[in-house]
Structures are given as structure tokens and as C-alpha cells.
């Protein structure tokens, strides 16, 4: 059986591990990235079926990415422009939700994430034909 692959992009290793602990038993393969540079490399290399994406990342030396820049990058690359993105953020929901959806995310979840809601969203997104996913 060919398991679907999910890329979890979060700078908090506890959140990435918790997501993996929920997704693997649900039948998904999980790849993690801790920042924007790792995220774009992993997206190119792994070609995930879905991406769970945080918005805020600590400033690093060199190129600094946020979740919105990652979404914009994904939409410019043919192999990943149709990959559904679910944003999970602990930031201000009122500030980030509409911006994330306008940027192309299919859903926005406020941290701490309800795991049942997350799994339902993932299942729905991965079952939808690519043309119906925003």
C-alpha cells in the first residue's frame, strides 16, 4: 500500500513529534522540517501529498522565511502548487487566519490543535480531487 506523505513544518520539535505521533498511526508517512529552508528542500525532495505549516519561525542568520513566504514559494513551483497546505499557528488567529487562506492555505487551525479536527481535515483534503483543492 502506498502511504500518503505529510510534511510537518514547525520550529518546535515537540509539536512536530506530536503531529507525527498522531499521523503515523493514522496511516501517513511523516517528514519534518524546522524552518523555511528545510521546508522548501523537503518539499522538493519528498514531494509530500499535504503540508502542515506553522507561520512564525525564529529569525536565523541568512534567509528568513515565514509561513506566508513558504506558501508563496510552493505556489510558484509546478510540482507543489497543488499540494494542500493546512496552517497551524499559535499566533493571533484574527491576524493570521484570513491572510493564510488568502495566500492559498486550505485551512487554518489555532494551536493547540484539536487532533480529531486535524485528522478530519487531512482526510478530506487528500480525498478531494486536486482541481477542487484551493
KOLMIFI-383629 format. One record per residue (C-alpha): residue number from 1; residue in one letter; x, y, z. Coordinates in nm, 2 decimals. Layout:
BEGIN
R | pos | code | east | north | up
R | NUM | A | X | Y | Z
...
//
This chain:
BEGIN
R | pos | code | east | north | up
R | 1 | X | 0.00 | 0.00 | 0.00
R | 2 | X | 0.13 | 0.34 | -0.09
R | 3 | X | 0.10 | 0.56 | 0.21
R | 4 | X | 0.04 | 0.93 | 0.17
R | 5 | X | 0.32 | 1.16 | 0.28
R | 6 | X | 0.27 | 1.47 | 0.50
R | 7 | X | 0.54 | 1.74 | 0.56
R | 8 | X | 0.52 | 1.89 | 0.90
R | 9 | X | 0.69 | 2.23 | 0.91
R | 10 | X | 0.73 | 2.37 | 1.27
R | 11 | X | 1.03 | 2.51 | 1.46
R | 12 | X | 0.90 | 2.34 | 1.78
R | 13 | X | 1.03 | 1.98 | 1.79
R | 14 | X | 0.76 | 1.89 | 2.04
R | 15 | X | 0.48 | 1.99 | 1.80
R | 16 | X | 0.65 | 1.81 | 1.51
R | 17 | X | 0.69 | 1.50 | 1.72
R | 18 | X | 0.33 | 1.52 | 1.85
R | 19 | X | 0.20 | 1.56 | 1.49
R | 20 | X | 0.40 | 1.26 | 1.38
R | 21 | X | 0.27 | 1.05 | 1.68
R | 22 | X | -0.09 | 1.12 | 1.56
R | 23 | X | -0.03 | 1.09 | 1.19
R | 24 | X | 0.18 | 0.77 | 1.16
R | 25 | X | -0.08 | 0.55 | 1.34
R | 26 | X | -0.35 | 0.71 | 1.12
R | 27 | X | -0.16 | 0.57 | 0.82
R | 28 | X | 0.05 | 0.85 | 0.69
R | 29 | X | 0.42 | 0.89 | 0.64
R | 30 | X | 0.56 | 1.20 | 0.80
R | 31 | X | 0.86 | 1.41 | 0.71
R | 32 | X | 0.96 | 1.71 | 0.93
R | 33 | X | 1.12 | 2.05 | 0.87
R | 34 | X | 1.22 | 2.30 | 1.13
R | 35 | X | 1.24 | 2.62 | 0.92
R | 36 | X | 1.17 | 2.76 | 0.58
R | 37 | X | 1.49 | 2.65 | 0.41
R | 38 | X | 1.44 | 2.29 | 0.53
R | 39 | X | 1.07 | 2.31 | 0.42
R | 40 | X | 1.14 | 2.41 | 0.06
R | 41 | X | 1.42 | 2.14 | 0.04
R | 42 | X | 1.19 | 1.88 | 0.19
R | 43 | X | 0.90 | 1.98 | -0.04
R | 44 | X | 1.13 | 1.94 | -0.35
R | 45 | X | 1.29 | 1.61 | -0.23
R | 46 | X | 0.99 | 1.44 | -0.07
R | 47 | X | 0.70 | 1.56 | -0.28
R | 48 | X | 0.45 | 1.55 | 0.01
R | 49 | X | 0.08 | 1.49 | -0.05
R | 50 | X | 0.00 | 1.76 | 0.21
R | 51 | X | 0.18 | 2.02 | 0.42
R | 52 | X | 0.11 | 2.12 | 0.78
R | 53 | X | 0.27 | 2.46 | 0.82
R | 54 | X | 0.35 | 2.69 | 1.11
R | 55 | X | 0.36 | 3.07 | 1.03
R | 56 | X | 0.62 | 3.20 | 1.27
R | 57 | X | 0.98 | 3.09 | 1.27
R | 58 | X | 1.27 | 3.24 | 1.47
R | 59 | X | 1.50 | 3.47 | 1.27
R | 60 | X | 1.81 | 3.29 | 1.16
R | 61 | X | 2.13 | 3.42 | 1.00
R | 62 | X | 2.08 | 3.44 | 0.63
R | 63 | X | 1.74 | 3.40 | 0.46
R | 64 | X | 1.45 | 3.42 | 0.70
R | 65 | X | 1.12 | 3.26 | 0.59
R | 66 | X | 0.77 | 3.28 | 0.74
R | 67 | X | 0.48 | 3.05 | 0.65
R | 68 | X | 0.34 | 3.30 | 0.41
R | 69 | X | 0.66 | 3.31 | 0.21
R | 70 | X | 0.67 | 2.93 | 0.21
R | 71 | X | 0.31 | 2.92 | 0.07
R | 72 | X | 0.41 | 3.17 | -0.20
R | 73 | X | 0.72 | 2.96 | -0.29
R | 74 | X | 0.51 | 2.64 | -0.31
R | 75 | X | 0.26 | 2.81 | -0.55
R | 76 | X | 0.54 | 2.91 | -0.79
R | 77 | X | 0.68 | 2.55 | -0.82
R | 78 | X | 0.49 | 2.32 | -1.06
R | 79 | X | 0.54 | 2.00 | -0.85
R | 80 | X | 0.40 | 2.16 | -0.54
R | 81 | X | 0.15 | 2.43 | -0.65
R | 82 | X | -0.14 | 2.19 | -0.60
R | 83 | X | -0.02 | 2.05 | -0.27
R | 84 | X | -0.28 | 2.13 | 0.00
R | 85 | X | -0.14 | 2.34 | 0.29
R | 86 | X | -0.30 | 2.35 | 0.64
R | 87 | X | -0.17 | 2.62 | 0.86
R | 88 | X | -0.13 | 2.56 | 1.23
R | 89 | X | -0.03 | 2.86 | 1.43
R | 90 | X | -0.02 | 2.98 | 1.79
R | 91 | X | -0.02 | 3.34 | 1.66
R | 92 | X | -0.31 | 3.58 | 1.66
R | 93 | X | -0.59 | 3.39 | 1.49
R | 94 | X | -0.77 | 3.71 | 1.38
R | 95 | X | -0.45 | 3.84 | 1.22
R | 96 | X | -0.33 | 3.52 | 1.05
R | 97 | X | -0.64 | 3.32 | 0.95
R | 98 | X | -0.77 | 3.53 | 0.67
R | 99 | X | -0.42 | 3.60 | 0.54
R | 100 | X | -0.33 | 3.23 | 0.54
R | 101 | X | -0.65 | 3.14 | 0.35
R | 102 | X | -0.60 | 3.43 | 0.10
R | 103 | X | -0.24 | 3.31 | 0.05
R | 104 | X | -0.37 | 2.97 | -0.06
R | 105 | X | -0.39 | 2.75 | 0.26
R | 106 | X | -0.70 | 2.52 | 0.26
R | 107 | X | -0.75 | 2.56 | 0.63
R | 108 | X | -0.62 | 2.74 | 0.94
R | 109 | X | -0.60 | 2.57 | 1.29
R | 110 | X | -0.52 | 2.75 | 1.61
R | 111 | X | -0.27 | 2.58 | 1.84
R | 112 | X | -0.31 | 2.38 | 2.04
R | 113 | X | -0.47 | 2.18 | 1.76
R | 114 | X | -0.76 | 1.95 | 1.81
R | 115 | X | -0.62 | 1.62 | 1.67
R | 116 | X | -0.96 | 1.49 | 1.56
R | 117 | X | -1.03 | 1.80 | 1.36
R | 118 | X | -0.68 | 1.79 | 1.21
R | 119 | X | -0.72 | 1.43 | 1.10
R | 120 | X | -1.06 | 1.50 | 0.95
R | 121 | X | -0.92 | 1.80 | 0.76
R | 122 | X | -0.63 | 1.59 | 0.63
R | 123 | X | -0.85 | 1.31 | 0.52
R | 124 | X | -1.09 | 1.55 | 0.34
R | 125 | X | -0.81 | 1.73 | 0.17
R | 126 | X | -0.63 | 1.42 | 0.05
R | 127 | X | -0.96 | 1.27 | -0.08
R | 128 | X | -1.05 | 1.58 | -0.28
R | 129 | X | -0.96 | 1.59 | -0.65
R | 130 | X | -0.66 | 1.82 | -0.70
R | 131 | X | -0.88 | 2.06 | -0.90
R | 132 | X | -1.11 | 2.12 | -0.60
R | 133 | X | -0.83 | 2.20 | -0.36
R | 134 | X | -0.76 | 2.57 | -0.33
//
